[in-house]
Amino acid sequence: MSIGKTVWAIAEGYIPGRSADESHEMVSHETACILNTNEVPANIRITLYFADRDPVGPYEVTVGARRTLHLRFNDLAQPEPVPRDTDYASVFVSDVPIVVQHTRLDSRDPNIALLSTIAYAAG
């Protein structure tokens, strides 16, 4: 079974620069939850867009056949780390259909805020 689209966009991105707790589980982060239901791996190229500078990318990731990946934007390092305290948007282009969902954990305050949205799909 193959579901999804080959192009996805998350128009809203922001990684807070601080967290109430610096443990890996609780540090403020952005995540792209990627689902690949195909019988082959999904090769994905991610480009980040900013309000005041040129785009950065591609960041390249692979999601195995019939697998999921919860990709933290905080962990992306090549071609450069994703900046903190900076608005950005992201576009995912895959060689096979995938599904992308966006999640943010904002732990600047001990009360913690979590949001999740489905990305915009095209293609």
Summary of the structure (lengths in Angstrom):
residues: 123
radius of gyration: 14.4
end to end distance: 17.6
largest distance: 42.0
contacts: 356
relative contact order: 0.37
helix: 2%
strand: 55%
